[in-house]
Structure formats: structure tokens, C-alpha cells
Amino acid sequence: MHSFQYYVYILTNKNNNVLYIGVTNNLARRSYEHREQTSYHDSFTKKYNVNKLVYYENYQDIRVAIAREKQLKAGSRQKKIL
């Protein structure tokens, strides 16, 4: 049986005034994609130059990771930066 890892992560920009929350199964690759802007579908991160990883959590169940991502996205900005 394989043990998978899933990550919920928060990125910001150089000035720390924009937040982006995502989920991935490969944090190193995804961080690289954001940093190098190689992901064509993330126009938000490209537009606001969001590429600095500031926080992550890891999970073994993708359903739990997605639920946590939704929980974080639903919270206020103030809660996210505390």
C-alpha cells in the first residue's frame, strides 16, 4: 500500500499583501511552478506575483486536505495571517 502525502499551502507575494491557498500532492514541484510561473492555469498567482511559500500542512488523505483548504479559504484574512 502506498503512502501518499498531500499539502495545503499558503503563498504570498513580496510585499505580503496577497494570500493564495492551494492543495497539491507535490509541494516542491508546485512551489517551483508558482515561483517560475510555469502553471498557465493560475492567472491569479501570476497577476499578483504570488510565489513565496509561507505556510503548509501535510495530510495522508486528500479528502481531509481539501476540507482543510476549504476551511482556510472560508476564514477571514485576519484569521489567515494569525
N, C-alpha and C positions, 0 to 999 in steps of 0.2 A: 504494500500500500504506500502510495506517495504522500509525502507531507508537503502541502502547498503553503505558501506564505502570501498573504495579501496585505496591502498597506493603504491606510487612509493618510493622506498627507496634506499639509498646508504650505502654500508658496506665497511669497510676497515679491514686491519689486524693490529696487534700490532704495527708494525713499520710505519703504514700509507703510505705504498708504493704500495699497490694494491687496486684497486677500483672494486666494483661489484654493478651493478644496477639491481633492480628487481621490480616486481609488485606483490601484494598479496591482499587478502581481509581480512587477519587477521595478523596484524603486530606483535602482541605479540607472536603468535604461530610460525610465520616464523622466527622471531629473535631467538626464542628458538631452532628451528630446525638448524639454522646456527651455533649457539653457541655450541650446543651439537652434531653437525654433524650427525643428525638423517636422513637427506634427502639424500638418496642414489643417486639421480639423479644430485646433484650439485657437481660433482667432482672438478670443478674449485675452489669453495669455500673451499672444503676440502683440496685440494692440496696446496693452498696458505694460509690456516688458516684464511680465511676472515670471521670474526664473530662480528665485532664491528660496531654497527649502528651509523652512523654519521649524517644522514640527512633523512628526509621523508616529503612527501606531501600527503595530502588526497584528494580524489575525490569521487563524488557520481556516476559517470558514468564510467564504465570500459573502454569504448572506448576512453574517454579523458585520463584516466590513462595510457593506453597502448600507446597512441600517445605521451604522455609526456615521458614515458620510452624510446621510440624510439628516441625522440628528444635529451634526455640526452646521450644516447649511441652513437649518431652520432657526438656529440661535441668532442672537443679535451680534453685531460686530464687536460690541464691548465684551461680550462673553468669550468671543473667539480670541481676543488678544490678552485675556487674563490668564 
